[in-house]
Amino acid sequence: MNATFALWAGSLALISALLVVTRASVVHALIWLLVTLLSLSASFFALGASFAGAAQILIYAGAILAVFVFVVMTVDASPKALEQERARLGRAWVPPALVAALVLVPLFAWRGAPGAEAAAPMGAAVSATDLGMLLFGPWAAVVEIASGLLLAALMGARHLGRRGKPEGRG
């Protein structure tokens, strides 16, 4: 039952991820991103990885999505701005799509090969306590620097989003 639910949640995550990148409205894309992140969390819970599921909800569906909402609030999403962006980008999505295909096709081909499961490396289980000790022990400075960089990126996105608007607005 758990494996069936994990497959169902994973399928929902894949479908909603496709909807994220195909929506014209940024707000609709964010809603589908939330569905994707929560579906992944459900599949983690179904597979018995409760810490990964909880982290998925707290970090990605909570904190990261809140950052995305903040950035979306600062971006000009008028029809004129969207048309200018489409004209500027054109077919710029083709090279990243080809690179993703070059990475994913061999991965899926290897997974389907006979005996691939026996050759797959298995990692050791890490408890939540060990992960916390690692992140807030020797890597505490790196975690704090990353949070500072995220804050600087947010402030930069706000500044760029407000550029060119009259002072009386916003």
N, C-alpha and C positions, 0 to 999 in steps of 0.2 A: 504494500500500500504506500509506504513512504517513497519507494523508488518511482512509483507511478505518479505520485504527487510532485516529486522533484522534477520528473520529465515534463509534466504539465506546466509547472511554474517556469522551468527553463524555456519551454516553447513560448509561453506568454512573454517572457523577457526578450526573446529574440524578435518576436513580432512587434512588440512595443519599441524596441530599439530601432527597428526599421522605420517605424512611424516617427520616431524622434528626428531622424535625419531627412525625412521627406516632407515634413510639415512646413508650410510657408510662414505660419504665424509662430513667433518665438514663444509666446505664452503657451500655445498648444504643444510645442516641442518640449517645454519644461514639464508640462503635465504628463506627457508620455514618458519623459525621463524618470519622473517619480514612479510611474507604474513599472518601468524597467528595473529600477533599483529595489523596489519592494518585492518584485517577483524573484529577483536574485536572492534577496534575503529569505524569502519563503523556501526557495530550493535549498539554501544552506541549512535552514532549520530542519527540513525534511530529511536531509542526508546526515543529520546528527551533528552538524558543525554549528552549535548554538552560539559560540563566541563570534564566529565569522558572520552569522546572521545578525546578531545584535550590533556588531561593529558596522555592518552594512547599513543598518537603519540609522544608527547614531551619527556616523561619520559622513556617509554619502547622501542618504536620503534626508538627513537633517542639516548638517553643517555645509556640505558642498552645494547642495541645492539652494540653501539660503543665500550663499554667495552668488550663485547664478541668477537668482531672483533680483538681488541687489544690482548686479551688472545690467540685467535687462531693463530695470527701471531707469538707468542712465542712458540707454541707447535710443537713438532716434529710429523709431519703427514706422515712420510715415510711409505711405505708398511711394512717394517720390524717392525717399532714401532707399527703400527696398529695391526699386527699379534701377537706381544708380549702382547699387551693390551687385545686382545680377549682371548688369552690363560690364562692370569692372572685373568680376570673377570669370565670366564666360564658362569655359570648360576646364577651369583650374582643378576640378575635382578628379579628373581622369588620372593624373600621375599618382596621387595618394591611393586611389582605388587599385591601380595596377600593383603598387608596392604591397598593399594589403593582400591582394590575391597571391602575389609571389610568396608571402609569408604563410598564408593560410592553406593553400593547396597542398604543399608538401606536408604540413602538419596533419591534415585530414588523411592524406594518402598513407602516412606512416601509421596513424592510428588504426587504419583498416587492414594493415598488413598482418599476415598470420604470425602469431607469437609476439605481437607488439606489446601486449599487456605484460608478458613475462619479462620483456626487456626494458619496460618503463621504470625509471628510477623512482623509488619511494622515499619521501622525506620523513623525518622524525616528527612525531606529534609535539607541538609546543603548547604549553598551558598558557592561560591568560596571565597568570602571575609572572611567568618567565618573560612573556612579551612585554609586560609593563616594566619589569626590572630592566630589560634591555633598552626600551625606549626612553625611560626616565632615569637610567643609570648613565652608562658611558655615552649614550646618544642624545642626552637631554639638550645639549647645546645645538645639535643639528635640528632637532624637532623645533626648538624655539626660533632658530634662523628661518626655517621653512615657514613657520607661522608669520614671522615678520615679512617675508617675501610675499606671502598671500595678502597681507594687509597693504603692502606697497602696491601690489597689482590692483587691488580694489580701488585704492585712491587714484591710481593712474587711469583706470577705466572710468571713474567718475569724472576726472578732469577732462579726459578725451570726449566723454559723452556730453559734457557741458560746453565744450568749445564752440564758439560761434553763436551761442544763444545770447539774447539781450540780458543785461544784468537784472532787470526787474522780474524775470521769470525764474521759477524753479528754486 
